Amino acid sequence: MVWHKNYLVRDLTAAAGLEREDLPAPGAEGLLAVYDGQTLVFAESPWRLLTLIRLLWRYWLSWFSFRGAPAQTFQRFEQIYALLANGTTFDRPVDLLKAVGLYDLTQASMFEWLRVNLGESGDLLGSELIAGVNRCNCNQNNQELNALAGMVSMPARHRPWSLPGVQLAGFQKPVVPARKYQQTVATFVRGEVRPSFFGLPSMDYAAVLVSDAAARLPWSSLGLEQQQPCVEAVPHAWLSMMFEAGFEVVANHTWSTPGAYPAFDPPEDFAPFTLCPGLYYAAALENAASAMEIAAIEGRMAALLTAQHLRRRGAADAGEQAALHLRSEGVLGAGTGAGSERHEAAGAA
């Protein structure tokens, strides 16, 4: 899935002539709820005003204090595109992140950022709604995620789209540098969710997120016709409780080597883009946040650094050739002059 403001991935898709499929906007397929292992602690309503009232009732002003933070983070992130367009290069991800004001977010956990900026009044919001979104998107909690990765996880994806039918058959998987990754499992089930599992008379929600209080559950999120990740495959006994009789497990897919996402560990350390002159690491930014657009930015930076290195080497080679040519011309000129003098001296004699 790609967001419409993933500019580099969008341009690469167009340049490659790949087919693009527009997806329903988040919320278009149904309502969202948050589950704490016993009951739904928050649930959207078909009426936006009622949803806002529920947000206020549950989280007071914390949601309104937080809701602008992801957008502000993205505004800083967009500065990267201007730097790339101008050909600005950085040898280290740290310098790039500092240039756009995002480095500090990689040095604190999402939990720490929420506590500093919202205070204890934001704990409930953080442990329920924000934690649920981050578990769904990154399969990690707020203590594990750095604040930048948490912010990248949060923005609503307006006008999402995907690339249908992309096949990687025969593709040689590259050797991945040593880094801890988060195993993720997606279980696809054909069947009807059992409403009584969530204490409901009927299942009116298309997506259910899991709060910190329900971290013991063997699943991280539940969604209608969408990939919702877990750390391990959901045991059959749990599926029997969650789904009505007659359900069928269509597929289990595990991302374990290396994994779907980096295992974030703030404060984050970063390998450099430039390993040595002419050798560049095109995955140095992944510790900040993991997404297709991040990979595209890393690739663009490595390409710019490579082009810069080749220009410098070309200029240096041209300078050496010019110097050799001038020295050659100078030696030949001196020799010709000496020969003329000897010839004149011989003629006079």
N, C-alpha and C positions, 0 to 999 in steps of 0.2 A: 504494500500500500504506500502511495506517495501523496504528499500534500501539495496543493497547487502552488505554494511558495517555495517548494524545493527546486529552485531555479536551475541549478546545474544538472540535476537528474532529468528535469523536464527538457532542457535543451539537448542533452545526450540522447534522450528517447526520440526526439524529433529528428536529430541528425542521423540516427541509425535506422530511421523509418519503421520503428516498432509500433505495433498496434496499441492503442490506448483505450482503456475501458473505464468510463466514469462509474463511480460507486455511490451508493446512497450516502447522504450526509449523516454524521453521527446523530442518533436520535430519530432518524426517519423511519427506522424499522421497529421502533418500540421504545419503551421506557426503561430507565436505569434505576437500580436499587443497590443498597449496600447492606451486606449481611455480616453479623457479628458471631455467627456460629449458633445462635439461638433464635434470633428474630431479625427482621429488616429494620435497621436503625434509621435509615433514610430511604425515601422512595420518591421518584419524580411523579408528577401528576400530568395528565393531558392538558391541564390549564396552567399556563406559565405563571400566572399570578399566584396560584396555590403552591406551585413549586418554590417560588421566592419566599412565600410565607413559611413553608417548611424549612427552608434553608436558614431563615432568620430564627425560627423557633429552636432549631437544633444547634446551630453554630453561632448565633447572634451576629455580630458584625465581622467576625473573623473571615467569612467567605468574601465579603465585599472589600476587606483590607487586602486579601490575597489575590483576588481575581485579576488585578491589573499587572501583577508581577510577571507572569509568563509572557505577556505582550511586551512589557518593557525589556525583558531579556531578549526576545526575538528582535526588537528594534536594534539592540546592540549587535546581535548576531548578524544582522543584515549589513553592517559595516564591512564585514569580511568580503562581500561581493565587490564592493567598491575598491578595496585593496587589491583583490585578484585582477579586476578589470584594468587597474593601473599598472599591473605587473610588479606590485610590491611583494617581496619575498621575505621569509623569516627562516632562520636556521633552526629555531626551536619553537615548538607549540606554545611554550610559556610566553614568548615575546608576542606571538600573534594574539593570544588570549588577553594579554595585558593591553595590547593596542586597542582592543575593542571593549575593554572593561569587563571581561568575563572570567578572568583568572581566579579571582577570589571565590567565585561560586564553585570552583573545582577543589577548593581547599577546605570546604566545610560540607558536612552531610546535609541532606534535606531536612532532617530533624533539627539540626543545629540552626539552620537558616530560619526555619519556622519559629523556633523558640526565641531567637534574637529579634526577629522582625514582627512577630505577632504576640510574643509573650506566652504565658501559660494559658491564656484564653484561647489560643489557637491549637491547643493539644488535641481537643476532640476532633476538630476538622482534620488535623494532620493524621491522626490515628485511624480515621474512618474513610472519609471521601478521598483525600489525597493519597493515603496509603493504598486504598483500593485501586485507584488509577495506576499508581506506580507498580503495584504487584501485577496488574493486568498487562501493562506495556513492557516492563523490564524484568518481572518476576523477582524483584528484590524490594526490601522494605526501605523506609525512610532513613534508618540508621546506616544502611549499606550504600545507598545511592548518594553520590555527590549532588550538591544543589543544582548544578547546571543540568545534569542528566535528569533530575527530577523536574526541572522547568521545561525541558524539551519534551518530556513525557506528558505534560499537562495541557498544552494548548489544544483547543477544539480543532479538528481537522476539517475545515470547510473545503468543499469540492475535492474530496479524495478521489484517487484513481489508481488503477493497477495496470500491469502488463500481462495480459492473458496469453497462455500458450507458450511462454518462454521455456525452452528446454536446454539443459546443460549436459546432455548425453555426450560422452566422449571428452568432457572437459577435465583437464588434469588439475586437481586441487593443489594449490600452491602450499609450500611448507610455511606454516604459521609460526612466527616467533613466540617464544615462551611467554605466556600470559594466562592468567586465570580467567576462565569463562563460566558463565552460568548455564547449567543444563536446563533445557526447556522441553516439555512434553505437551503435545496437543492431542487430545482424544476427541474423535468425531463420533457422535452418537446419533442414530436415527431413532427418534422416539419422542414421547411427550414427557415434559418435566412434571414431577409429582408436586402439586402445590402444597400439600401438607408438610413436605420436608421443610419448607420455609414458613410454615404456620399460616398459610394463605388458603382461602376458599377456592381461588382460581389463580392461575399464573398469568399475570398481566404484564410481566417485565421481560424485555428482550435481552437484557444484560444484568448480571448480578456480580458485584465486586465484593471482595472479602476484606474486612477490616483487620487491624492488628490483633484484635481480641479473638479472631477466628484463625490465627496463624497455624494452629494445630491441624486444621483441615488439610486433606491430601489434594486439594485443588485450589487454585488462586483466583479463578473467575469462571463465569458461565455465560455463554453468549449464543444467540440465535444465528446459526449459519456463519459463524465467524470463528477464526482460530483464537482460542483463549488458552494461554499457556499455563502449565503446572510444572513443578519441580520434578515430580515422578508421575508415572502412569497412574491414573485413578483406579484403585482396586475395584473389582467387580462388585464386591459387597456394598461399596459406597454408591456405585452406579445403580444398584438395585434399590437403594433407598431414595435416590434422587429422581429416578425415572419410573414411569408406569410400566407394568408388565408388558412384555413384548418388545422392549427396546433392543436395538442392535448396535454393537460397536463396529462402526464402518472402518475406522483406521486409528492407529496410534502412531504418531510420528515423534521421534526423539532427536533433538539436536544436542549431541554430547561431545562430538569431536570436531572442532574445539568447543562448540556451544553456540547459542543464539546471540548472547550479549556478553560483553566483558563483565567480570565480577568486580564491580566498582569498589574502591577502598579509599575514601577521602581521609586525609589530604592526598590528592593524586600526584604521582610522579610521572614525568613524561620523557620518553626517549626523544632524541633530536630528529628533525627532518634530515639534517645534513650529518651523515655518519663520517664522511671524509670528503674532500673535494671530488666531485663526480659520482658519489655514491649516496643515494637518498632513500629514506625510509618512508613509504607512502601509507603508513598506518599509525603514525605517531600521535594523532589527535584522538584516537578512539577511546582513550582513558577519560576524556572530557565528557563525551556523550557518544552513543552508538546509533547511527542511522545511515541510510543510503546517502543522504546529502552530505553527512560528515565524510564518508568515504570519497565522495566526489570532490569535496574541498581538499582533502589530503592529496588526491591524485593531481588536482590542478596545481597545488603548491609544489609537488615533486616535479611536475612538468615545467613550471616556471623556473625552478632552481636548476633543472637540467639545461634548459635553454640558456639561462644566464651563464652557466659554467661553460657551455660550448662556445658562446660568444666570446667570453674572456679567453678561452684557450685558442680560439681562432684568431683573436686580436694579438695574443702573445706569439703565436706561430708566425703571423704575418710580420710582426715586428722583428722577430729573429731572422726571417728570410730577407727583410729589407736591410737589416744590419749586415748580414753576410754578403749581400749584393754590393753594399756600399764599400765594405772592406775589400771585396774582390776588385771593385773598380779602382780603389785607391792603390792597391798593390800593383795592378797592371799599369796605372798611370805613372807611378814612381819608376817602374822598370823601363818604360818607354823613354822617359826623360833621361835616365842614366845612359841608355844605349845611344841616344842622340848625341850626348856630350862626348862619349867615347869615339863615336864616328867622326865628329867634328875635330877632335884632338888628333885623330889619326890622319885626317885630311891635311891639317896644318903641318904636321910633321913631314 
